[in-house]
Amino acid sequence: MPVIAIVNQKGGTGKTTLSTNLAWALAETAPVLLLDADPQGSALDWYDSQKQHPMNLTVVPGDPNHLIQKVRSLASDYRWVIIDGPPGITKTSADAVRAADVVLIPAKASPFDVWAASDIVEAVKARQQTTHGVPKAAFVITMSRPRTRLSRQIDNALAEYGLGALQARTTERVSYPQAAIEGSSVLEGRDQTARNEILAIRGELERMCHDTAQQTKSA
């Protein structure tokens, strides 16, 4: 039962968009719990606006004072747990990192987003030093414009943090905000490119979790 924390101290990086679409994608094959630990409650609003919920997806508020305990108490009923973390470096975001097997850090292809990620990277690395490399962590580029010089430069800048970045990423497409308005996912829409982006992220995440499980067994 992997716990995935999606966190970034900077707002506007597509954190909740990634959380909701990834949760929907994972729920196609197994029960998923999405914990909305963002004070704005956008994931909960999205879930409440749905006309028909995915059968395997549950969204509940994350308790900011007892997030780790809540994860532990609910996790056994689900195949996946995703934490949509708050912006900023807070106790809640720190607890999300502590509870996680994998941390995904969404970042737009912008130097401002890269610079703003330094504190969350330090928090992840500090946790890894005390737990033999857990959680695994990677950046996820969001709202990118592919095949541009800036995208390549951002990839190089992120590599300097030493966490790596997923090959899969999301691009700047109207289908993402449209799906959010409809309380749905791009997996349900007609935009095949957006659907493939989310499925590719799901695939990389599944491989990361599999590798982590294998390392744990052999340790």
Solvent accessible surface area in square Angstrom, and as a share of the most:
residue,aa,sasa,rsa
1,M,101,0.45
2,P,15,0.10
3,V,6,0.03
4,I,0,0.00
5,A,0,0.00
6,I,0,0.00
7,V,1,0.00
8,N,1,0.01
9,Q,36,0.16
10,K,65,0.27
11,G,43,0.41
12,G,62,0.60
13,T,2,0.01
14,G,17,0.17
15,K,15,0.06
16,T,30,0.17
17,T,48,0.28
18,L,2,0.01
19,S,0,0.00
20,T,8,0.04
21,N,6,0.03
22,L,0,0.00
23,A,0,0.00
24,W,21,0.07
25,A,0,0.00
26,L,0,0.00
27,A,7,0.06
28,E,77,0.35
29,T,100,0.58
30,A,15,0.12
31,P,58,0.37
32,V,0,0.00
33,L,1,0.01
34,L,0,0.00
35,L,0,0.00
36,D,6,0.03
37,A,8,0.06
38,D,12,0.06
39,P,120,0.75
40,Q,133,0.59
41,G,14,0.14
42,S,44,0.29
43,A,0,0.00
44,L,42,0.21
45,D,94,0.49
46,W,16,0.05
47,Y,31,0.12
48,D,105,0.55
49,S,60,0.39
50,Q,15,0.06
51,K,210,0.89
52,Q,155,0.69
53,H,79,0.35
54,P,24,0.15
55,M,190,0.85
56,N,46,0.24
57,L,5,0.03
58,T,43,0.25
59,V,8,0.05
60,V,35,0.20
61,P,74,0.46
62,G,8,0.08
63,D,49,0.26
64,P,74,0.46
65,N,100,0.51
66,H,94,0.42
67,L,0,0.00
68,I,16,0.08
69,Q,102,0.45
70,K,52,0.22
71,V,6,0.04
72,R,181,0.66
73,S,80,0.52
74,L,54,0.27
75,A,5,0.04
76,S,101,0.65
77,D,103,0.53
78,Y,45,0.17
79,R,110,0.40
80,W,11,0.04
81,V,0,0.00
82,I,0,0.00
83,I,0,0.00
84,D,0,0.00
85,G,0,0.00
86,P,5,0.03
87,P,45,0.29
88,G,23,0.22
89,I,85,0.43
90,T,60,0.35
91,K,127,0.54
92,T,13,0.08
93,S,2,0.01
94,A,44,0.34
95,D,7,0.04
96,A,0,0.00
97,V,4,0.02
98,R,124,0.45
99,A,20,0.16
100,A,5,0.04
101,D,46,0.24
102,V,0,0.00
103,V,0,0.00
104,L,0,0.00
105,I,0,0.00
106,P,0,0.00
107,A,0,0.00
108,K,70,0.30
109,A,17,0.13
110,S,23,0.15
111,P,49,0.31
112,F,138,0.57
113,D,4,0.02
114,V,8,0.04
115,W,164,0.58
116,A,27,0.21
117,A,0,0.00
118,S,41,0.27
119,D,71,0.37
120,I,2,0.01
121,V,5,0.03
122,E,114,0.51
123,A,34,0.26
124,V,0,0.00
125,K,73,0.31
126,A,56,0.44
127,R,75,0.27
128,Q,36,0.16
129,Q,154,0.68
130,T,104,0.60
131,T,35,0.21
132,H,187,0.83
133,G,26,0.25
134,V,49,0.28
135,P,1,0.01
136,K,62,0.26
137,A,12,0.09
138,A,6,0.05
139,F,0,0.00
140,V,0,0.00
141,I,1,0.00
142,T,3,0.02
143,M,69,0.31
144,S,2,0.01
145,R,161,0.59
146,P,66,0.41
147,R,216,0.79
148,T,48,0.28
149,R,174,0.63
150,L,82,0.41
151,S,11,0.07
152,R,140,0.51
153,Q,84,0.37
154,I,6,0.03
155,D,52,0.27
156,N,100,0.51
157,A,34,0.26
158,L,1,0.00
159,A,66,0.51
160,E,153,0.69
161,Y,43,0.16
162,G,59,0.57
163,L,24,0.12
164,G,34,0.33
165,A,37,0.29
166,L,8,0.04
167,Q,153,0.68
168,A,12,0.09
169,R,51,0.19
170,T,9,0.05
171,T,19,0.11
172,E,102,0.46
173,R,84,0.31
174,V,124,0.71
175,S,22,0.14
176,Y,14,0.05
177,P,72,0.45
178,Q,82,0.36
179,A,8,0.06
180,A,50,0.39
181,I,134,0.68
182,E,99,0.44
183,G,3,0.03
184,S,23,0.15
185,S,2,0.01
186,V,3,0.02
187,L,9,0.04
188,E,108,0.49
189,G,45,0.43
190,R,246,0.90
191,D,30,0.16
192,Q,105,0.47
193,T,63,0.37
194,A,0,0.00
195,R,64,0.23
196,N,78,0.40
197,E,19,0.09
198,I,1,0.00
199,L,42,0.21
200,A,45,0.35
201,I,1,0.00
202,R,43,0.16
203,G,16,0.16
204,E,28,0.13
205,L,0,0.00
206,E,67,0.30
207,R,143,0.52
208,M,37,0.17
209,C,12,0.07
210,H,111,0.50
211,D,76,0.39
212,T,15,0.09
213,A,45,0.35
214,Q,87,0.39
215,Q,93,0.41
216,T,90,0.53
217,K,159,0.67
218,S,97,0.63
219,A,122,0.95
